[in-house]
Amino acid sequence: MIAKIRNLSPGLRQYLLVTFNYWNFTLTDGALRMLVVLHFHQLGYSPLAIASLFLFYEIFGVVTNLVGGYLGARIGLNRTMNLGLGMQVMALLMLAVPSAWLSVPYVMVAQALSGIAKDLNKMSAKSAIKTLVPKGESGALYHWVAVLTGSKNALKGAGFFLGGLLLVQLGFQGAMVVMAGVLLLVWLTSLNGLRQEMGRAKSKPKFSQLFSKSPSINILSAARLFLFGARDVWFVVALPVYLGSTFGWSHTAVGGFLALWVIGYGLVQGIAPRITGSDRRHGSVPDGAGALKWAALLTGVTLVVALGVQLQILPQFTIVAGLMVFGSVFAVNSSLHSFLIVHYAGEDGVSMDVGFYYMANAMGRLVGTLLSGLVFQLAGLAACLWVSSAFLALTTLISLWLPKDKPDSLSQGA
């Protein structure tokens, strides 16, 4: 097996190592989120209080994506990825303390460290693909991005299930210790294996270049902000608390359902090129018109689910089945966006464009997370879904301005 890996091309070996890092990090990140939500709900925290635990996680994610892209271009994506892995180990160990120490401010600080780590790791992984796929092979780029993103989300779903299971089997602190130990081994492997120059810009970028000057990237970033705000406004706090408090589901059942949702979502992301009609061999890939069509479809699906929950039409069936459909259509939207940003990004210093875009992604998560706790506490799950529908309508409106030419016709620096 080791001999086969050594016979692979250097670029493919780097891609596999980046993917391995990203997979393991994502597994712990998904488990950590579920552990925090379920553990602190069990302790009697309100939905808004639980949402506040993720406040620094999302705020620092916004800053990290912006500054992290700049760092990746200056010092190399290998260093930013390894920095993220090391920081996640520290965050997990911070939470492995006695329960009496786990005050809200303390957990928020640990979550801030985890948020920085997550976005350094994600930005590095997504940017690395651009450097590893030969220039001009748009179909292959779309395929690789879809595989990385889809597999990551499938593992994040597995992480949700793992979090619920670990909470039952090992308790909160025991789960943190086990995850920190596994990720430490991954970090040591990565330190030894990632090449030094990956993603480093030929000319040192200036700090003033942090904000993208590309209209296509700015428009896509705005659409991404509302797309992910629309997901997290019901997904982060509202849904797991609702399933447990209203339907009486156990921690394992809640974690298992959300795991299946995200795994299915990830699998659809992985085959998104087939769904959208991409041809890997001939480089046929979607453009802004495709993103607009799929955003409009997702808006319609969410409106139907919101109406069903509002009218209490077979509530458990509506939520389970409706959100499965939502997840499938959302997955295609997300995969399309992930491809378009990597393709629009410039060849030199790719992480700066990707980092700016994921800053908008993190801003959407931040807004969605806060609203998930606040709106659910004030008005319930149906209200969260109406807010989600409004956000998706804005995503669709913004997508009208995305370039309608095929990405291949745009300059690489666009």
N, C-alpha and C positions, 0 to 999 in steps of 0.2 A: 504494500500500500504506500509506504513512504517512498519507495523507488518510483512509483507511478507519479506521485506528486512532484518529485524532483525532475521528472521528464517533461512536465508541463512548461509552457512558455513563461518567461518572467512576468509578463503582464497578467496572465491568467492566475498565476500563483499569488500575485498581489491582490487581485480581485477576490480570490477565495479567502485570503486572510482578512481583508477588509470586511467581507460578508460574515466571516466567522466572528469577528469582533462585534459587529453590529447585531448579529443574532443573539449572542450571549448577553450583551448589554440590554437589548430590548426585553429579553426574558425577565431579567431582574427588575427592569423599570416597570413593566406591566404588573409583576407580582407586588412590587413596592406600593404602587398606586392602590391596588385592591386591598392590601394589608392595612394601609392607612385609613381608607374609607370605612372598611368593616370594623376595624379595631376601635376607632374613635366613635363610630355609631354605637357600638356595643357599650362604650363607656358613657353614653348618654349625651354626646355632643349634638347640637342642632345641625340641620343641613347647611346653614350659612356658616356656622363655626367650622364644619368640616371643609367647606369650600375655602375658607380663609387659610387653612393649613397649606393649600396649594398656591397661595397668593404669590409668595416669593419665588416658588418654582417657576411660575409663568412669567413674572416680571423679569427675573434674571435670564429667562429663556429669550426674551425680546432683546435684551442687551447683548447676550452671548452670541446670538446669531449675527448681529451686526458687527461686533468687534471680532468674533471668532473667524468670520470670513476674511477680515483684514489680517489677522494673525496667521491663518492658513496660507495666505498668499506670501507672507513675509518669511515664515519659519518652516513651512511645509505641513502637509496634511497628516503625515505620520505623527508629528509631535502633538498636533491638536487632538488627534484621535486618542493617543496614549494618555494625554492629559485628562481627557474626559473619562477614560477607564479608571485611572487612579483616583479621581475625585469621587466617582461613584462608590468605590470601595470605602473611602472615608465617610461618605454620607451614610452608607449602610451601617458602619461601625458606630457612628454617632447615635443611631436609633437602637442599637443593641444594649442600651443601658436600662437600669431598673425603671419600671413604669412610673414611679414617683418623680423621676427626672423629666418625664415627657410633657413638659408644659407646652402651651400653644406657641410661645415665642421660640422655644428650643426646637420644636419640630419644624417650624417655619424656616429656621436657619438651616437645618439639615436638608429640608426640601429645596431650599435655594441652591445649596451645593449640588444636589442631585439634578436640578434643572439646568445648571450651567454644564454639568457633565453630559447630560442627555443631548443638549443641543450642539455641544462641541463634537460629540460622537456622530450625530446624524449629519451635520453639515460636512464633516470630514468624509463620511461614507458616500454621500450623494455627490460631492464634488470630485471625489477620487475616480468615479466612473468616467467622467468627462476626460480625464487624463489617460485612462486605460483603453478607451475605445478609439480605434483609428479614425482620423478626421474624415468626414464625409459619409460615414456609414450610419445614416440616420435610423434605418430599420433596426440595426444591431443595438444602437444606443437606446432606442425605445424598449427593446426586448430586455436589455440588461437592467435598465432602470425599473421596469415592471417586475422583474424577478426579485431584485433586491428589496423593493418597496413591499411587494406582496408577501414575500417570505418573512420580512420583518414584522408585518402586521399579524400574520398567522402566529408567529411566536409571541407577539404581544398578547394575543388572545390566550395562548397557552399560559402566559405569565399571569393573567387574571385568574385562571383556574388554579394555577400553582399557588398564588397568594392566598386564596380561600382555603386550599388544602393545607398549606403550611401553618396557617393561623390555627386551624383545628388540631393538627398533629404536633406542632412544635411550639406554638405560642408566638407572640409577636417578636420577642427578643431572640428566640431560637432561630426563627426564620431569617432574621437579619444576619446572624453569624454565619449560617450556612451559605447564604447568597454572597456575602462578602468573601468567603473563602474560595468559592468557585470563580468569582470575577477576578480575584487576585491572580489565580493561575492563568486566566485569559490575558490579563495585563502583562504578565511576565513573558508570555509567548509573543505578544504583539511587540513589546520592546525589542525583542531579538529578531523579529521577522520583517517588519515594515521598512521599506527602503527610505533613505534619508531625504531624497530630493522631490518626492511625490507632491505635486501641486504647488511647488514654490514658484512664484512669479519671476520672470527673467529680470524685470526692472522692479525695484522696490516700490510698492504702491504708497501713495501719500494718504495720511489720515483723512484728508478732505475728500477722498474718493470713496468713502464708505457708502454714501447714498448713490444709488444707481441713477445714471443719466439716460437710460434707455427707456423710451415710452412703452415698449412691449413688456419689459420686465416690471415696470411700475404698475401697469394695468393688471397684469397677471398677479402681482403681489396683492393688490387691492381685492381682486376676486378671491384669492386664497384666504385673506383675512376673514371675510364673511362666510366662506365655505366652512372653515374649521370652527368658527364661532357658532355656526348653525348646528354642527355635530355636538360640540361640548356643552351647549346650553341645556341639553337634556341627558347627555351620556355620563358626564363626570360624577355628579352628585345625585341629581334627581332620579335617574333610573334605578341605580342599585339600592338607594334608600326606599324608593317606592315599591320595588319588588319585595323587599324584606318587610316593610311596615304594612303595606296594603294587602299583598297576597300571602304574606307569612312564609316566604321562601327562606330556607336556611342559608348560612354563609356559603356553604359549598355549592348549593343550587344557584345562588346569585352569581358567584364566581364562575360556575360552569356555563351558565347561559351567556354571560358577557364574553367568556372565552370562546364559545362557539360562534358568537356574533362576529368577533374580531378575526377569528380564524377564517370564517367564510368570507369576510371582507378582504382579508389578505389573499385568499385563493383567487378571488375575482380580480383583484389588482394584478396578480401574476399573469392572468390570461387576458388582460385588458387589450393588448395589441390585436388579439384575434377578434374580440368583441367590436372594436372600433375599425376593423378592416385594414389593419397595418400589414404590409408585406415586408418581412425582414430582408428577404433576398434582393428586392428591387428598390428598397428604401422608401416605400410608400408609407407616409406617416400622417397623423391628423394635424389640423391647424386650429386657429381660433374659432372657426365656424363649428368644428366638432365640440370644442369646449362649451360654446354657447348652447348647442343642442342638448348636451348632457346636463348642463346646469338647469335648463328649463324643465327637463324631465324630472330631475330630483326635486325641484320646487313643487311640481304637481303631486308627486308621491307623498311628500311631507304634509301638504295640505289635506290630503285624504286621510292620513294617519291621525293628524291633529283633530280633524272633524270626528273621526271614529271614537277617539279617546274622550273628546268633549261630550259626545252624546252617549257615552258608555255603552257602545254597541259591542257586545261580547268582549269586554275589556282585556282579558288575558290573551285571547286569540288576536285581537287587533294590535296589541302591543308587540307580542312575539312575532307574528307573521308580518305585520306592517314594518317593523324595524328591521326584519331580515331583508325585505325588499329595499328599504331605505339604504341598508348597508351595501347591498349589491350595486345600486346605482351610484351611491357615494364613492364606492371603490373605483369605479371607472372615472369619475370626475377627478379624484385625487391622483390616479395614475396618469391621466392626461396632463394635469398640471405639473406633476413631477417630471414628466418627459419634456414638456415645453420649456420649463425653467433651465434644465440642464442643457437643452439645445440652444436656447437663446443666449446663454451665458458666453462670455468671451473665452477664448482659448487660454490666454495668459492671465493668471490670477482668477481662475474660474470660481474659487471659493468666495470672492467678494460679491459677485452677482448672486450666487446661490445663498450666501449668508444673508444678504438683504431680503431676498424672497422669503427665507425661513424666519426672518425677524417678523414679517407680516403674518406668517403662519402662527408664530408664538403669540403675537398680539391678539389674533383671533381666539386662540386657546385661552388666553388670560381673560378676555371679555366673556367668553362662553362659560368658563369655570365660575367666575363671580356671579353671573346671571343664573347659572344652574342652581346654586345655593339660594340666592335671593328670590328669584321668581318662583321656585318650587316651594319655598317656605311661605311665601305670601299668597300664591294662587294655584299651586299644584302642577302636576305633570303636563296636563293639557295646555296650560299657559306657556310652559317651556317649549312645547312643540309649535305653538303659534309664533313665538319669537323666532324659532328656528326657521319657520316658513318665510318670515319677513327677511331674515338674513339671506336666505337662498334667493329670494326675489332680487335683492341687491346684487348678489353674485351674478345672476343672469343679466341684469341691467349693465353691470360693469363689463361683462364678457362681450357685449355688443362692440366694444372698441378694440378687442383683441385683433391682431393682424389676421386677415382671412387668407393670405398667401400661405402656401405650404412652408413649414419651417426651413426647408432646404434653400428657399429663395431669399431668406433673410441672411444678412451678414452675421458672421459668428459673433461679432461684438455688439449686435443689436440688443 
